[in-house]
Amino acid sequence: MNRRNWLKNSAALTVGATALPTLLQKAYADPAARQELYMDLSHEFRAAMLADAMPPAAVKARLSANENPWGLSVKTKEAVNNSLTEANRYAGRASMDLYKVISEKDGIPMPQNPSGGGGWGGPSKSYIKLGCGSTELLNASLMHFGSKGTIMVGDPCYISGNDEKFPMDKVKLTPDYQYDLDAMAKKVDPAKHSLVYICNPNNPTGNLLPADKLRKFIDEVSPKVPVLVDEAYIDYANDPKTDCMVDKVKEGKNVIVLRTMSKLYAFAGMRLGYAIGKPELLQDISKYTMNGFGVSLPTLMAAQAAFADTENSKMVLAKTTESRKYTADFLKKAGYKVIPSYANFMLFPVNMKGTELTGKLMQEGVMVRNWFFDGQHWCRVSIGTMDEMKAFTDAFTKVVS
Ligand SMILES: Cc1ncc(COP(=O)(O)O)c(C=O)c1O
């Protein structure tokens, strides 16, 4: 079995597996091995592992995992430093403080006892759950609802590749690559489906659903089947307040809204996400979570500072918009049909095999992700700094010409 097939067919890519460090060491030393490896590392976190295993000078642009290249703000870093003197203690107060910040920010009731009335994992009336990244809460939702029935998803969306792990009913996107809400509403069946997952803006397409259409969909579907709206990229939408679906939670609908601080707030390595939802639904998924106990004190304190630092958020949004426009203009001029993006990444169809493109770009020190759907290869490029985007456009020009 060659190295590529071995990688595909083994569990060796999971963190902690013994063979992985050796392969990554090889990738560190040998650009050819790096290219071959990268072609298999289709998932964000695996790509991140490879990037970490490469000599820093070999990575010109890390545009494969929709990270925030501007990093934690100065005030957020200060909060992390200040938290360290208290980090020998469990994070009771910091956790309560953050719940308060989120409840004010999103206008939802403050949890009576976010950790659960009867201790960790006990009964709770909370509208908010903190997680170690939104991944913890998303996984918990998939485990809970996946054990009750089939999860309806768009095809493709962030979780549609998990159909081997969880029962999924994939509904093809429309010809303009939007969620087909009409088809989904028509198809939803409480006897079969246990959850409808909507990623808005969608990953990997980057487009955004019209808010009124999504609200209508939730009104129609959520009395039959709970709806989970993954708003990982909502902060990049033009009008996040109109586009976010927390008002549906407030109306008492069967809805969970998922948020992450990994994107606009640059917390990918800090790990913080949260769910806002009907308390009964959050209670259902909490048995698969650590009930907020997995979030460290420095992260909790940093999150308060990051939310308060609105100047920094504005700076990140402005720079993202500038880099996104530069990249979209370049691609359109080169004849590519870019899907309009409301996120910190964009997707466009390419004329070569996606893995070939990612491998070749990797050779130029540029990391992007490939997708295949609708009979077509696609490149998804995260939005980085202007320097990174110029590295991407230079490398892309070289690779496709
Ligand atoms: C749509 C979507 N949801 C959830 C996540 C998970 O984010 P995290 O666990 O870093 O909060 C991601 C990460 O890229 C994402 O794209």
The ligand as a Gaussian input file, in Angstrom:
#p B3LYP/6-31G(d) Opt

LIG

0 1
 C      -19.432000      25.901000      10.210000
 C      -18.505000      25.580000      11.332000
 N      -19.025000      25.191000      12.504000
 C      -18.238000      24.889000      13.545000
 C      -16.861000      24.966000      13.449000
 C      -16.026000      24.573000      14.626000
 O      -15.410000      25.676000      15.201000
 P      -14.753000      25.668000      16.624000
 O      -14.812000      24.299000      17.199000
 O      -13.373000      26.159000      16.435000
 O      -15.580000      26.621000      17.442000
 C      -16.274000      25.362000      12.245000
 C      -14.813000      25.427000      12.111000
 O      -14.233000      25.792000      11.127000
 C      -17.118000      25.672000      11.148000
 O      -16.636000      26.033000       9.956000

